[in-house]
Amino acid sequence: MAEKSKKFYITTAIPYVNARPHLGHALEFVQADVLARYHRTRGERVFLLSGSDDNALKNVQAAEKAGSGIQEFVDKNAALFSQLFEVLGVRVDAFQRGSDEKLHYPSSQKLWKLCEEAGDIYKKSYTGLYCVGCEAFYTKDELNENGECFEHLGRKLDLVSEENYFFRLSKYQKQLIDLIKSGKLCILPGTRKNEVLSFLREPLQDISISRTNERAKNWGVPVPGDDSQRIYVWFDALNMYQSGIGFGWDEDTYKKWWPADIHLIGKGILRFHAVYWPAFLLSARLELPKSIFVHGYITVDGQKMSKTIGNVLDPFEIINKYGTDPARYYLLREIPSGEDGDFSYQKLEDRYNGDLANGLGNLVARVAALGEKISPIRFEFGKDVEKEIDATCDDVFGQYEKHMREFRLNEALADVWHLISSGDKYINEKKPWSIESEAELKKVMVNAGYLVGAITNLIEPFLPGTAEKIREQIRFEDSVMKIKKGGNLFPRI
């Protein structure tokens, strides 16, 4: 077990709140929650941060389109993201808001001043193509043949001309390459690390880090010392990882948690996290995050989720229909942790019936039904648990730990289901329903219960509600196993 003093600080990306959350957000949130819960089981101090990117131009435009005040609009959508955490069973330690003038504004202004003191901020006039969807400027060679951003196909970029502040990103090119190549800034999976290094082979251009009040509609964090400008959304949004844990307002808390152990993000915002963010931190002479883990996108029946196609999935509807843990299970098992994965209702129901109802639910029901009549059962671990059972659990645990360390969450779940298969096989071979000797029956049920106990411990980060229900039926108190039949964990669809 890890030392009590060890800390683990994980962040999700800070989602834009120009619209309701979709299933892609749910995927990232449950992945982060699994990692946070896993590290808690290891006795570590854990902090999970998320929040809402309130200051994006797309929020301003969406509020205008809705005929709403900006603050009112972002508050309404931010509340939906907070609600999604609740229905997903995700425990967030901080939900940092970009419109938090008390804590986030001075924190981001402090980061600005540190970069300014390093000589890395200067002012100039600029004309460029701006993608509101990405909140980023692009050069023509970064766009497709139709002049479109690859993340937001079909959307025309804005030609923007203004005087604003720039950050000397080019100054940190070699340092960034060295940090990423050496693994000091770890990027997973390896394909994403290679993608960043490929981008860094081309000369880095300095980037705009402010907007005029006119274009920002007077919304966002003011530039220190210049009332005519607002801080560019990525400069302030990335700083939420620090402002949410005390940077600029509680240095003791900040030192307790920073640097982040993992930034968990989607592949579309890799450049901002792996190039811009570490460069800002290097300039400010602050520690870098230890690792960036990049997940893919969810497609729907083979197509990318798109408002144009009309296939954007509402996670609230899915959770309401199938339940929290079945929704978590599908996202974590069916979607490869670092790659794109497909969603369909048919696949979800197949997983539900096959893996949850017929697999885990059936095993727990069998053990509970067979063991209740002879409960409680006293046992000695070294004497009563068969060596083969113990070895099987150890093997699965070893693979599970390896996959968790590598952030291959779907494979860690597959390891657990291997153990579930072992449990079914053990019961089928021992046929406890036909055993006449109570002593022999107790020995068999101890081993079956031991397998269920191991399975419960391993699924707890993934399916916390289910783990709690299993322990209500099969639980261990010192050297006593108590078994009591309960309700069906997963009624078949």
N, C-alpha and C positions, 0 to 999 in steps of 0.2 A: 504493500500500500504506500502511496505517496506521502511525503511528509505533510503535516498539517499546515505548515507555513507556505507551501507552494501555491502560487496563484495561477489562474487561467482566465485570461480576458479575451472574450470573443465578441465580434461585432457582425451584424448583418450589414448589407448595403443600406443606405438611408433612402427609402423610396420616395419618389415624387408623389405628391398628393393632388395631382391634377385630375384624378379619376379614382373610382373605387378599386380596391385591391383585386387582383386576379389570381389564378391558380399558381402562376409562376412565383408570386410572392410567398404563397403558402409553402411551396417546395423549399425555398431558401430558409424560411422561418423554422420549419420542422428540422431541417438539417442542422441548423445552429443549435436548436434546443437539444437534439440528440447528443451533440458534442459537449454541450454544457452539462447535461445530466450525467453523461459518461464520466466526465472529470470530477463531478461531485461524488460519484460512487467511489472514486479513488481517494477521497478524503481531501481534495484540493479546495481552496477558496476560489469560487467561480463568479465571474461577472459577465452577464450577457447584455449588450447594448444594441438598441435599434433606435428608430425615431422617424421623423418626417422631414423631408426636404421641402420646406415651405417657401423658399426664396427663388425658385426657378421661374424663368419667364413663362414657361408653359402653364404654371399655376395662375399667373396674372392673366394670361390670355383665356384660360378656361373659366376663370371667375368672371371676366368680362362677357364671355359668351353666355354664361348662365345668368347674367344680370345680377351678380352678387358682389358684395364687398370682398376684397381679397382675404382678409383675416377670417371672416365668417366662412368663406369657401374652404380654406385650408383646414380650419378647425373641424369642419363637418367631415371631411375626408380623412383627416388624421384620426378622428374618433373611430372610423371604420377599421383602420389598421390596428388600433389598440384592441378593438373588439375581435378582430381576426386572431390575434395572439391568444385571447381568452378561449375562443371556441376550438382552437387547435391544441389547447393545453400547453402553450409555450409560456415559460416563466421568464419574463424580461425584468432585468434589474434596473434598467434606465431606458426611458423612451424620450430621447432628446429632440426638442423642436427647434427648427431653424429660425422661427419667429420669436424665440425666447430672448427678449431684450435684456433681461436681468443677467443671464449667465452666458448664453451663446454669443451675443453681440460683442461684449468686451473680450471674450476668449478669442474670437476670430480676429478682432482688432489687434490683440497682443501678438498673434502669429504673424500678422501683416507687418507690425512694427519690427519684429525680430528679423524678418526677411529684408526689410528696408534697411535696417542697421547693417546687414551683411552686404549692402550695395547691390542687391539683386532685384530691386524694383525701380523702374523708370517710366517716364510718360512719353507717348508719341502718338501721332495720328496714324490711322490704320483703315484699310478697306479690305474686307474679306467676306467669304461665304459662311453664313452661320446657320447651323442646324438647331432649331429650337428643341427638337426631340432629344438630341444628345446634349444640348446646351454647350455646343462646342463649335469653334471655327474649323473649317477644312480647306485644304488647298485642292485645286482641280484634280491633281493626280491621286488624291485619296478618295475620289468619288467614282461611281460607275460611268458607263458610256453615256448615260442619260443625265449625268450631272447630279446624281442622287447619292445620299449617304447610304451605305450598305445596311445600316440598322433600321432605316426608315424609308424604305423604297416607296416611290410614288409621291413623296413629299418634297416640294420645292424648297431649296435653301434660300435664306434671305441675304441680299447683298447689303452689308452694313459698312458705313463709313463713319468713324468717330475718333475723337481723341480719348485715349484711356491709358491705364497703367499696364505695363508688361512685366513679366517675371523672366529672369535670365535662365531659362530652362537649359539652354545650350551649354551653360557653364558646368552642368552636372552630368553630361553624357558619359564620359569615361568612368566616373565614379559609380554611376548606376549600372553600367555594364559589368564592372568588377564585382559589385555587390550581388548581382543576380547570378553571374557565372559561378561565384564562389559558394553560393547557397546561403550567404549571410542574410539576404532577403530571399526567402524560399518561396517559389511560385509552383503550385501544384494544380492540376497534373503537369507532367513534363512538357506536353504539347503547348501549354499556355506559356511556360517559361521560354520555349523556343520562339513563340510568336512575339513576345516582348523583345527578345534579343534581336530578332529579325527587324523589328521596327527601329531598334536603336542602332542598326547598321547605317541607316541614313542620317545625315546631319540633323540634329534636333533644332527646331525653330523655337525662339522665345514665344511665350503665349500671353495673350491678353488676360488680365486678372481683375478687370473692373468693367463696369458699364456706366454710361451716363444716366443721370436721374431720369432723363426724358425717356430713354429706351427701357429702363427698369420700372418706370411708372412710380418712382420714389419708393420702391419696395425692395427690402433687403438690408444687409448690414452696411452702414455708411463707411466709406473709406476714411481712415484716420487723417485728419488735417485737410480734407477736401470734401466739402459738403455737396459738391456737384456730381459726385460719383458714388456708386454702390459696388461692393465687393462681388466679383464674379462668382456665380453659384458654386462651382466646383471647389474653389478656394475655401469658401465658408462651409460647404456641405461636408467635405472630407474632414474638416476640423471638428465636426460633431463627435468623431471618435475620441477627441480629447476634451471638448467642452462638456461632454456628458459625464466625465469622471474627474472634473475639477480644474482642468487647465485654465489658468487665469483667474480662478476664484477660490480654489481649495487645493493648494499645492501638496498637502499631506496625502489627500485622497488620490490625486493625480500620480504621485510617486508610488503609491501603493499598487496601482493597477497598470500604469503605462510602462513598457510598450505593449501594444496588443499582441497576443499570442497568435490569433488568427483573424484576418479580415475575410469573411465569407461573402463572395460577390458573384454576380452573373458575368458571363463572358463579354457582354456588350460594353462593360465599363472597366475592362482590364487596364487599358492605357492610363486612365485617370488614377487608378490605384497603384499601378506598378511603375509608373514613370512620373506623373505630376506630383502625387502625394509624397513619395520619398524624397523628391527634389525639394519640395517645400520644407520638409523636416530637416534635410541636410543643411539647407540655407539657414534655418532657424537654430541649428545646432541642437536638435532634439533627437531622441532615439527613434529608430525606425521600427515598424512592426516586424515581428519575427517571420510571419508567413502569410501568404495570400492564397486562399483556396478558391478555385473557380469552378462553378457548376455550369451546366448547359441550359438549354431552353426546353420547355415543354411544347411538343407539337400535339395537335388534336387530330386523330385519325390520319396522321401523316402530314398535316399542314400546319404551318406556323400560326400561332394564335394572332388574330388580326381583327381589329374593329371593322375593317372594310369587308372581310369575309363574313364577319358576324359569328365567329366561333370562340370568342373570349369566354373562358369558363369562370363562373362565380364560385369561389371556394365555400361560401356560406351555404349555397344550395347543395353541394356535394356532401358536406359535413352533416347537414340537416337530414339528408336522405339515408346516408350510410353509417353515420356516427364518426366521432373524432378519431379513434384508433384505427378503424378500417381505412379512413382517408390518409392518415399518417402512414400506415403500412404500405399502401399502394405507392405513394410518392417516394417512399424510402426504399422499397424493394424493386419496383418496376422501372424507376428512372435511375440509370447509372449515375453515380454521384458526380462524376466530372464530365459527363457527356449529355447530349440531347437525349430526350426520351419521349415516348408517345403516350398520350392519354386517350382512352376510350372507355365508355361506360361498360362495354362488354368485357374488356380486360379487367376492369376493376371488380366486376361481379365474379369473374372467373377466379381471380385472386382471393376474393372474399370467401367464396364457397370452397375452393380447393385448399388454400393455405390456412385460412383462419377457422372456418367452420369444420371442415373435414380433418384438418391438421391439428392445430393447437387446441381448438375448442373441444374436439372429440377426445384427444388424449387426456386433457384435464378432467373431462366428464367421466371417462372410464376409470381413472385412478380414484376420483372422489367417490364414485358409486361403489367400487370394489373395496375401498379402504374405510368407508364411514362406519361399517358394522363392527370393525375391530379397533377403531380409534378410541383412545390415544395409544400410540405405539412407542414403547421405549426401545432405544437402540444404541449401539456403540459404533461410532464411525469406522474405526479400524477393523472391527470384527464383523459387522453386519453389512457394510457396503461392499459389494463384490469388486474385486480388483479390476475386472474388465469394464465395469460401469464407471469406476473412478478414472480409469485410463481414457475412456471415451470422452468423458467430460473434460479432462485435462487437454486432450488433443484439440477438441472443439474450442476450448477457451484460448488456447495458444493461437489458433488461426483467427479467431475473433479479435483478439488483442492486436494482432498484426494488421488486420484490415481496418480496425479503428484508428490505429496510428497513421495509416496511409490514407485516411479519409475515404475509404471504399466502403461506404455505409451499406450499400446494397449487398455487397459480398459478406459483410459481417452478419446481416440478417439471414443470408443463405446458410451461413454456418449454424445459426440457431436452428433453422429448419432441418438441418442434418441431424441435430440432437433430438428433435421431435420425432423424426423417422426412427431413430434408435430406440426411443421410448415405446413407440408403437410395436416395433419388432420384438422388444423385450417382453412386453405383455402378451403378444401373440404366441411367443415361444413358451413362456412360463404358464400360460393358461390359468391365472389365479382363480378363476371361477370354478375350476374343477379340483382345486386343492382342498383336501379334507383336514389336514393338520393345521391347527391355528398357528402354531409356531412357524411352520413353513410359509404359511400365507403372510404372516407378519413380515418375515424376511423379504419375501418378494415385493410386498407393498412398500417396505422401507426403500428398496432400490428404485422402484417406480416413482415413489415420492421424491427421492433424491434427484432423479433426472428432471422431474418437474420443477423442483426447487432451483436447480442449475439453469434451466430454461427461463424461469421467471426472473432470475437475477440478470440474465443476458438481455432479455427483451425490455427490461425496465426503462432504459433510456429512450427506446423506440416507441413502446406502447405502455406508457406509465399507468393509464387507467386500467388496462387489462392486467398488468402485473399486480396491481392492488386487489383486483377481484379474485385472481388466482390465490393470493395469500389469504384471502378470507375463507377459501375452501381447503387449502393445503398449506399448513404453516409449521414452522419448526421453532420450538422453544427449548433451548439447551439440547438435551438428549431425548426430547419427546416430539413426535410428529403427530399433529392433530388434523384430522380429516373430517370435513363436513360438506355434503353436497350443496351446491348453490345453483343459481339460475344458469341457463345456457349462455355461455360467453358470446357466441356468434350464431344466432338463429339463421338457418339457411335462407338465402334469398330465393 
